[in-house]
Amino acid sequence: MPTNLRVRLVTGASLPDGDAETRFLAEHLAAAGWTVDVAIWSDPEVDWSEAPITVIRSTWDYPDRLDDFLAWTRAAAEHTRLHNPPDLVLRNIDKRYLLALAEAGVATVPSRWVESTEPGPIRDAMTDEGWREVVMKPCVGVDGVGVVRIAAGSPIPQLPACSAGWLIQPYLPAVTTAGERSVLLFGGELSHTVSKRPGPDEFRVQERWGGRTDATPNDPTVAGLAREALTAFVGPNASPPLYARIDLLPDDGEWLVTEIELIEPSFYLDDRPERAAAFERALQGEASPARSRS
């Protein structure tokens, strides 16, 4: 059990005490011997040097203040070991990283990028790829906000502006049957896997939209692809990040990566001590003298 170790969990202004998972994690870490507090990333009064380790958690307001958030990650990292670090945050915050993963040979959901939401480029992309139904995602966004489903021949809905543009992907019906899988890796080690399915008349799996999450056994094939995707993202010689969540969907018998979440993903701890313990073990690795000197 660690002694005299301190960690700070970071949230957004709309959740000053953190979300339920952040509070559960804080309680678990405190019981394991850590000194823990929760701070708001945008609070100018916070001294980020007070905690040697700082972990981004429920900072879900950052899409509305993207430049400020990225500036905060750089500033905070000058005073604390920020997880995940600013370079990974910057690379992960724009979903166009999926295009690079595909080029690297990782099995990903096919994606096209469009700069604007004008109907012409969207219809051209659908025609070029032969996609009868697509999902459009803002390249910077959280929790399924702004994500829409469009069928061929249907009107293109009015979409909010996104300075980074939009990704167009084929709609995969397996999201409502087999469901999406989320693989949680802490310090590069496999912790647990959950399956996620949308609620009635929905295609988004997030709880905000009525989705449900269930525990599912770790699958070697799914976990292997998750590790492959993470390695391709961070680089083969890089240390694994403190936490990573890899989301995947099946299509015609093949698993495809839909997203890599390295900023503020839900860990799906679901009040399970063994899942929080897996994260705490990875955190202990970050607090070791060797890592502190690196």
MILUMLUM-959936 format. One line per 2 residues: number of its first residue (from 0); their letters; for each residue x, y, z of N, C-alpha, C. Coordinates in steps of 0.05 Angstrom, whole numbers, plus 5000, padded with zeros to 4 digits. Each point is the difference from the previous one (the first is absolute). Layout:
% residues N
NUM> a> X:Y:Z:X:Y:Z:X:Y:Z | ...
***
This chain:
% residues 294
0> mp> 5017:4976:5000:4983:5024:5000:5018:5025:5000 | 4994:5019:4982:5017:5024:4999:4996:5017:5025
2> tn> 5020:5016:5007:4997:5019:5022:5009:5027:4990 | 4987:5021:5010:5007:5027:4993:5000:5006:4970
4> lr> 4982:4986:4986:4998:5005:4971:4975:5017:4995 | 5003:5019:4981:4978:5018:4995:4994:4999:4970
6> vr> 4974:5000:4994:4991:5002:4972:4976:5019:4999 | 4998:5014:4978:4978:5018:4996:4984:4991:4975
8> lv> 4974:4998:5003:4982:4993:4978:4988:5026:4990 | 4998:5003:4973:4992:5025:4988:4972:4997:4988
10> tg> 4984:5020:5004:4972:5001:4990:4995:5026:4986 | 4975:5004:4991:4992:5025:4988:4982:5017:5018
12> as> 4996:5024:4992:4985:5019:5017:4971:4991:5005 | 4988:4985:4981:4973:4991:5004:4997:4977:5019
14> lp> 5023:4988:5007:5001:4977:5019:5021:5006:5020 | 4997:5020:5018:5021:5008:5018:5011:4978:5018
16> dg> 4983:4981:5007:5009:4978:5016:5007:4975:4984 | 5000:5002:4974:5004:4978:4982:4974:4984:4996
18> da> 5000:4983:4980:4977:4983:4996:5000:4977:5020 | 4980:4982:4999:4998:4978:5020:5025:4982:4999
20> et> 5010:4995:4976:5023:4982:4997:5025:5013:5012 | 5003:5026:4996:5023:5014:5012:4999:4999:5030
22> rf> 4976:5004:5011:4998:4999:5029:5005:4972:5011 | 4991:4979:4985:5005:4972:5009:5030:4995:4999
24> la> 5013:5009:4978:5029:4996:4998:5015:5014:5022 | 4992:5025:5006:5013:5015:5022:4997:4985:5026
26> eh> 4977:4989:5006:4995:4985:5025:5018:4975:5000 | 5002:4986:4978:5016:4976:4999:5029:5006:5004
28> la> 5010:5021:4987:5028:5007:5003:5007:5009:5029 | 4981:5015:5011:5004:5009:5028:5002:4976:5019
30> aa> 4983:4980:4995:5000:4976:5017:5026:4984:4996 | 5012:5003:4977:5025:4986:4994:5025:5015:5009
32> gw> 4996:5023:5013:5022:5015:5012:5008:5025:4986 | 4986:5008:4979:5007:5024:4986:4986:5025:5012
34> tv> 5013:5023:4998:4987:5025:5005:4988:5010:4974 | 4974:5004:4999:4987:5006:4975:4983:5025:5002
36> dv> 5001:5016:4979:4980:5022:4998:4991:5003:4971 | 4978:5014:4996:4989:5005:4974:5001:5030:4994
38> ai> 5010:5007:4977:5002:5028:4993:4989:5005:4972 | 4991:5025:4995:4989:5008:4974:5022:5010:4983
40> ws> 5002:4990:4976:5023:5008:4983:5001:5029:4994 | 4977:5013:4998:4999:5028:4992:5001:5020:5024
42> dp> 5003:4989:5024:5001:5017:5024:5027:5014:5002 | 5001:5026:4998:5026:5014:5000:5014:4999:5028
44> ev> 4985:4993:5021:5011:5000:5027:5015:4974:5007 | 4997:4980:4983:5013:4974:5006:5030:5002:4996
46> dw> 5015:4990:5019:5029:4998:4998:5005:4971:4991 | 5008:4996:4975:5003:4973:4989:5025:4987:5010
48> se> 5017:5014:5013:5025:4988:5011:4994:4986:5027 | 4977:5003:5011:4994:4988:5026:5000:4969:4999
50> ap> 4993:4989:4978:4998:4971:4997:5021:4991:4979 | 5016:4980:5007:5020:4991:4980:4988:4986:4976
52> it> 4977:4988:5004:4986:4986:4978:4972:5012:4997 | 4993:5006:4975:4973:5011:4994:4988:4984:4978
54> vi> 4975:4992:5004:4986:4982:4981:4975:5014:4989 | 4999:5003:4974:4976:5012:4987:4977:4980:5002
56> rs> 4977:5009:5009:4977:4982:5002:4976:5013:4986 | 4982:5013:5015:4975:5009:4989:5000:5029:4990
58> tw> 5019:5005:4982:5003:5027:4988:4984:5003:4975 | 4974:4994:5001:4984:4997:4976:4991:5026:4988
60> dy> 5009:5023:5012:4992:5026:4989:5022:5010:4980 | 5021:4985:4995:5022:5011:4985:4993:5006:4970
62> pd> 4982:4985:4987:4995:5008:4972:4991:5028:4996 | 4987:5012:5020:4991:5028:4998:5023:5020:5006
64> rl> 5022:4990:5011:5023:5017:5006:5026:4986:4992 | 5001:4991:4976:5021:4982:4992:5028:5012:5003
66> dd> 5004:5025:4990:5026:5012:5002:5008:5004:5029 | 4981:5008:5017:5006:5004:5028:5008:4974:5013
68> fl> 4986:4978:4993:5006:4974:5012:5028:4991:4991 | 5006:5002:4975:5026:4991:4991:5022:5017:5013
70> aw> 4996:5026:5003:5019:5017:5014:5003:4991:5029 | 4978:4993:5013:5002:4991:5027:5016:4974:5002
72> tr> 4997:4981:4982:5015:4975:5002:5030:5006:4999 | 5008:5019:4982:5029:5006:4998:5010:5014:5026
74> aa> 4983:5019:5010:5009:5014:5024:5001:4982:5024 | 4979:4983:5004:5000:4983:5023:5023:4980:4999
76> ae> 5007:4990:4977:5021:4980:4997:5027:5011:5008 | 5003:5027:5002:5025:5011:5009:5003:4997:5030
78> ht> 4978:4994:5014:5001:4999:5029:4993:4973:5012 | 4989:4982:4984:4991:4974:5010:5002:4980:4977
80> rl> 5001:4974:5007:4999:4979:4979:4971:4996:4992 | 4993:5012:4977:4973:5000:4991:4994:4974:4984
82> hn> 4978:4987:5006:4992:4977:4985:4972:5003:4990 | 4998:4995:4974:5022:4994:4983:5014:5026:4991
84> pp> 5025:4998:4991:5016:5025:4996:4990:5016:4976 | 5008:5026:4999:4989:5018:4980:5004:4991:4971
86> dl> 5022:4987:4994:5004:4992:4972:4979:4979:4991 | 4994:4981:5019:4979:4980:4993:4973:5013:4999
88> vl> 4994:5019:5018:4975:5014:5000:4996:5014:4973 | 5021:5015:4991:4998:5015:4975:4995:4982:4977
90> rn> 5013:4977:4999:4997:4982:4977:4974:4985:5001 | 4989:4995:5024:4976:4984:5003:4975:5017:4999
92> id> 5002:5026:5002:4976:5016:5002:4985:5003:4974 | 5014:4995:4978:4988:5003:4973:4998:4971:4988
94> kr> 4976:4992:4994:4994:4973:4991:5013:4993:4973 | 5013:5019:4987:5013:4993:4975:5024:4982:5005
96> yl> 5007:4995:5025:5021:4980:5005:4992:4972:4989 | 4974:4996:4997:4991:4974:4989:5009:4997:4971
98> la> 5003:5021:4985:5010:4998:4973:5029:4991:5000 | 5016:5010:5019:5028:4992:5002:5002:4971:5009
100> la> 4982:4992:5019:5001:4972:5008:4994:4981:4977 | 4981:5007:4983:4993:4984:4977:5024:4998:4981
102> ea> 5014:5022:4996:5023:5000:4983:5022:4983:5011 | 5001:4997:5027:5020:4984:5013:4993:4970:5000
104> gv> 4976:4994:4989:4992:4972:4997:4983:4989:5022 | 4991:5018:5019:4983:4991:5021:4971:4998:4989
106> at> 4986:4979:5008:4973:4996:4991:4981:5020:5014 | 4992:5020:4985:4983:5021:5011:4974:5002:4984
108> vp> 4980:5012:5011:4976:5006:4985:5007:5019:4977 | 4993:4994:4975:5007:5018:4978:4990:5029:5006
110> sr> 5016:5020:4993:4993:5027:5006:5008:5019:4977 | 4983:5020:4996:5007:5021:4981:4997:5026:5016
112> wv> 5017:5020:4994:5000:5025:5013:4988:5021:4981 | 4982:5017:5011:4990:5023:4984:5003:5025:5018
114> es> 5007:5021:4987:5005:5025:5015:4975:5014:5008 | 4979:4999:4984:4975:5014:5006:4977:4980:5000
116> te> 4977:5010:5007:4976:4984:5001:4982:5006:4976 | 5011:5011:4979:4985:5004:4976:4991:4973:4988
118> pg> 4975:4998:4991:4990:4974:4990:5017:4987:4978 | 5011:5017:4982:5014:4989:4977:5023:4982:5007
120> pi> 5020:5008:5016:5022:4983:5008:4991:4975:5015 | 4979:5003:5016:4991:4977:5015:4988:4979:4981
122> rd> 4983:5009:4982:4988:4981:4981:5022:4988:4981 | 5020:5016:4993:5021:4990:4983:5015:4978:5014
124> am> 5006:5004:5026:5014:4979:5015:4984:4974:5002 | 4974:5003:5005:4983:4976:5001:4999:4986:4973
126> td> 4999:5015:4979:4999:4988:4973:5026:4986:4993 | 5022:5014:5006:5027:4989:4994:5005:4974:5014
128> eg> 4991:4998:5025:5006:4976:5017:4978:4979:4997 | 4977:5007:4988:4978:4981:4998:4986:4996:5027
130> wr> 5000:5020:5017:4988:4998:5026:4971:5009:4998 | 4981:4982:5007:4972:5006:4999:4991:5015:5025
132> ev> 5015:4997:5022:4993:5013:5025:5025:5006:5014 | 5002:5024:5012:5025:5009:5012:4995:5012:5028
134> vm> 5022:5001:5014:5000:5015:5026:5020:5023:4996 | 4992:5024:5008:5018:5023:4999:5007:5009:5028
136> kp> 5026:5004:5004:5009:5008:5027:5017:5025:4997 | 4996:5020:5018:5019:5022:5001:5027:4990:5008
138> cv> 5021:5010:4987:5027:4990:5006:5009:5006:5028 | 4988:5020:5013:5005:5006:5028:4974:4999:5014
140> gv> 4996:4982:5018:4975:4998:5014:5001:4978:5021 | 4980:5000:5018:4999:4980:5021:4972:4989:5003
142> dg> 4997:4976:5010:4975:4988:5009:4979:4998:4978 | 5008:4998:4975:4980:4998:4978:4986:5025:4993
144> vg> 5008:5023:5012:4987:5025:4994:5006:5008:4971 | 4979:5007:4985:5003:5008:4973:5002:4978:4980
146> vv> 5000:4975:5009:5002:4977:4981:4972:4995:4988 | 5000:4996:4974:4974:4996:4986:5003:4976:4981
148> ri> 4977:4988:4994:4998:4978:4981:4984:5009:4976 | 5011:4994:4976:4988:5010:4976:4997:4978:4980
150> aa> 4976:4996:4989:4995:4980:4980:5002:5012:4972 | 5008:4985:4980:5001:5010:4973:4972:5010:4992
152> gs> 4999:5023:4987:4975:5011:4992:4986:5017:5020 | 5008:4998:5025:4988:5016:5021:5012:5028:5000
154> pi> 4985:5020:5010:5012:5027:5002:5024:5000:5018 | 5020:5017:4994:5023:5004:5018:4991:5019:5022
156> pq> 5001:4992:5025:4991:5018:5021:5019:5023:5004 | 4989:5021:5012:5016:5023:5007:5018:4992:5023
158> lp> 5026:5003:4997:5019:4990:5019:5016:5024:5011 | 5007:4999:5026:5016:5022:5011:5028:5001:4988
160> ac> 5012:5023:5002:5027:5004:4989:5020:4984:5017 | 5020:4990:4987:5023:4988:5014:5025:5008:4984
162> sa> 5017:5015:5013:5023:5011:4986:5019:4978:4989 | 4999:4976:5012:5017:4979:4990:4987:4983:4978
164> gw> 4975:5006:4994:4986:4985:4980:4986:4975:5011 | 4992:4983:4982:4983:4977:5008:5011:4974:4987
166> li> 4996:4978:5015:5005:4974:4988:4974:4987:4991 | 5001:4988:4977:4977:4984:4990:5008:4971:5000
168> qp> 4983:4983:5012:5006:4972:5002:4975:4984:4993 | 5003:4976:4989:4976:4984:4995:4986:4992:5026
170> yl> 4974:5000:4999:4985:4990:5024:5003:4970:5001 | 5008:4989:5023:5003:4972:5004:4977:4989:5017
172> pa> 4982:4984:4989:4977:4991:5015:5007:4984:5024 | 5024:4989:5001:5008:4983:5023:4999:5016:5026
174> vt> 5000:5026:4999:5000:5016:5024:4974:4994:5017 | 4978:4992:4987:4976:4994:5014:4996:4971:5007
176> ta> 5018:4983:4989:4997:4971:5005:5024:4990:5017 | 5023:4997:4988:5023:4992:5015:5009:5022:5020
178> ge> 4996:5025:4992:5008:5022:5017:5029:5008:4996 | 5006:5023:5010:5028:5010:5000:5014:4989:5024
180> rs> 5026:4995:4997:5017:4991:5022:5019:5023:5008 | 5004:5002:5026:5020:5019:5010:5020:4984:5016
182> vl> 5026:5002:4993:5021:4986:5013:5016:5021:5017 | 5003:4994:5025:5014:5018:5018:5028:4990:5006
184> lf> 5020:5017:4994:5028:4993:5005:5011:5020:5019 | 5011:4991:5023:5012:5017:5020:5030:4994:5001
186> gg> 5016:5021:4993:5029:4995:4999:5007:4979:4979 | 4984:4998:4980:5004:4980:4978:4990:4972:5007
188> el> 4991:4996:5024:4990:4974:5008:4969:4998:4997 | 4991:4978:4989:4971:4996:4997:4986:4999:5027
190> sh> 4980:5017:5004:4985:4999:5024:4973:4986:4996 | 4982:5012:4984:4974:4988:4996:4988:5010:4974
192> tv> 4979:4986:4992:4986:5007:4975:4970:5002:5006 | 4987:5019:4987:4971:5002:5003:4988:5001:4972
194> sk> 4974:4992:4998:4985:5003:4975:4980:5022:5004 | 4995:5015:4979:4982:5023:5001:4980:4998:4977
196> rp> 4975:5004:5006:4979:5000:4980:4982:5024:5003 | 4990:5010:4978:4982:5024:5002:4973:4993:5011
198> gp> 4986:5020:5009:4972:4997:5009:4982:4998:4976 | 4973:4998:5005:4981:4998:4978:5001:5025:4982
200> de> 4998:4995:4974:4999:5021:4980:5025:5018:5001 | 5023:4989:5008:5025:5015:5001:5022:4983:4988
202> fr> 5022:5013:4993:5023:4986:4990:5025:5007:5016 | 4997:5021:5017:5022:5008:5017:4999:4984:5026
204> vq> 5023:4990:5009:5001:4981:5022:5004:5014:5027 | 5005:5026:5000:5006:5014:5025:4975:5001:5018
206> er> 5004:5000:5026:4978:5001:5019:4983:5025:4996 | 5013:5022:4992:4985:5025:4995:4977:4995:4981
208> wg> 5003:4981:4981:4980:4995:4979:4984:4974:5006 | 5002:4991:5024:4984:4976:5008:5015:4973:4996
210> gr> 5026:5001:4994:5015:4976:4996:5004:4985:5027 | 5007:4974:4997:5005:4984:5024:5027:4986:4996
212> td> 5013:4995:5023:5026:4987:5001:4999:4975:5016 | 5013:4979:4991:5000:4975:5014:5029:4989:5000
214> at> 5007:4986:5022:5025:4987:5001:5001:4977:4980 | 5023:4996:4988:5003:4978:4981:5028:4989:5003
216> pn> 5004:4974:4996:5027:4989:5004:5020:5013:4981 | 5025:5001:5009:5022:5010:4983:5003:4980:4977
218> dp> 5001:5010:4976:5003:4983:4976:5027:5004:4988 | 5016:4979:4997:5028:5003:4990:5001:5015:4973
220> tv> 4981:4995:4982:5001:5013:4974:4995:5030:5003 | 4980:5007:5015:4993:5028:5005:5022:5014:5014
222> ag> 5010:4987:5022:5022:5013:5015:5025:5003:4983 | 5005:4980:4983:5024:5002:4983:4999:5023:4981
224> la> 4976:5005:4988:4997:5022:4982:5002:5026:5015 | 4989:5001:5025:5002:5024:5016:5029:5007:5006
226> re> 5015:4980:5007:5029:5005:5005:5014:5009:4975 | 4994:4987:4977:5012:5008:4975:4995:5029:4993
228> al> 4974:5008:5004:4993:5028:4994:5014:5019:5018 | 5002:4994:5026:5013:5018:5019:5029:5002:4993
230> ta> 5013:4978:4994:5029:5001:4993:5004:5017:4975 | 4983:4996:4980:5002:5016:4976:4997:5030:5005
232> fv> 4982:5006:5019:4995:5028:5006:5023:5013:5015 | 5010:4987:5021:5021:5013:5017:5028:4995:4989
234> gp> 5003:4980:4983:5026:4994:4989:5011:4974:5012 | 5014:4984:4985:5009:4974:5010:5020:5001:5022
236> na> 5015:5023:5002:5021:5002:5021:4991:5017:5024 | 4975:5009:4999:4990:5017:5022:4989:4984:5023
238> sp> 5002:5010:5024:4987:4988:5023:4970:5002:4997 | 4985:4980:5009:4971:5002:4998:4990:5022:5018
240> pl> 4978:5013:4993:4989:5021:5017:4988:4988:5025 | 4996:5017:5020:4988:4991:5025:4973:4986:4996
242> ya> 4984:5011:4982:4974:4988:4994:4994:5004:4970 | 4985:4980:4990:4990:5001:4973:4975:4984:4998
244> ri> 4981:5010:4985:4976:4985:4994:4998:4998:4970 | 4998:4976:4990:4998:4995:4971:4972:4990:4995
246> dl> 4985:5013:4982:4973:4993:4993:5000:4985:4973 | 4985:4978:4998:5000:4984:4975:4972:4991:4994
248> lp> 4996:4995:4974:4975:4988:4990:5006:4978:4981 | 4982:4979:4999:5004:4979:4980:4986:5007:4974
250> dd> 5011:4990:4978:4987:5004:4974:5008:4976:4982 | 4981:4984:4992:5005:4977:4984:5022:4982:5012
252> ge> 4998:4996:5026:5018:4982:5013:5027:5011:5007 | 5005:5026:4994:5025:5012:5006:4996:5023:5020
254> wl> 5017:5002:5020:4999:5022:5020:5014:5024:4988 | 4988:5023:5004:5011:5025:4990:5002:5021:5022
256> vt> 5021:5015:5001:5003:5021:5020:4983:5024:4992 | 4984:5009:5019:4983:5024:4995:5013:5025:5012
258> ei> 5012:4997:5024:5014:5023:5012:5021:4990:5019 | 5020:5017:5005:5019:4996:5022:4996:5024:5018
260> el> 4994:4994:5026:4994:5021:5019:5022:5003:5020 | 5015:5022:4999:5023:5005:5017:4998:5025:5016
262> ie> 4977:5013:5000:4998:5026:5014:4983:4997:5025 | 4974:4997:4997:4982:5000:5023:4979:4978:4998
264> ps> 5008:4975:4991:4979:4980:4996:4989:4989:5026 | 4975:4992:4999:4990:4984:5022:5016:4974:5002
266> fy> 5008:4992:5024:5014:4975:5004:4980:4977:5004 | 4975:5006:5002:4980:4979:5006:5008:4984:5025
268> ld> 5007:5014:5021:5007:4986:5025:4975:4988:5013 | 4977:5013:4996:4974:4989:5009:5001:4992:5030
270> dr> 5014:5016:5016:5002:4995:5029:5012:4973:5006 | 5016:4989:4982:5013:4975:5004:5029:5004:5011
272> pe> 5005:4992:5024:5027:5005:5012:5022:4988:4984 | 4996:4976:4987:5022:4988:4986:5008:5016:4975
274> ra> 4981:5015:4989:5007:5016:4977:5016:5025:5009 | 4990:5012:5022:5015:5023:5011:5028:4992:5009
276> aa> 5002:4975:5011:5026:4990:5009:5019:4997:4977 | 4990:4992:4976:5018:4998:4977:5011:5027:4992
278> fe> 4983:5021:5002:5010:5027:4994:5020:5008:5021 | 4994:4994:5025:5018:5009:5022:5028:4987:4997
280> ra> 5001:4975:4991:5026:4987:4995:5016:5015:4979 | 4986:5008:4979:5014:5016:4979:5010:5027:5011
282> lq> 4983:5011:5017:5007:5026:5012:5025:4997:5019 | 5001:4978:5014:5024:4995:5016:5025:4999:4983
284> ge> 4998:4988:4976:5023:5000:4982:5009:5028:4993 | 4981:5018:4996:5007:5028:4994:5013:5014:5023
286> as> 4993:4991:5024:5011:5013:5025:5026:4988:5009 | 5010:4979:4986:5025:4987:5008:5023:5019:4996
288> pa> 5021:4997:5016:5023:5018:4998:5012:5001:4972 | 5001:4977:4986:5011:4999:4973:4984:5018:4981
290> rs> 4973:4999:5002:4984:5017:4982:5002:5029:5009 | 5003:5005:5026:5002:5028:5010:5025:5013:4989
292> rs> 5021:4984:4996:5026:5012:4990:5000:5003:4970 | 4981:4985:4986:5002:5001:4971:4989:5025:4988
***
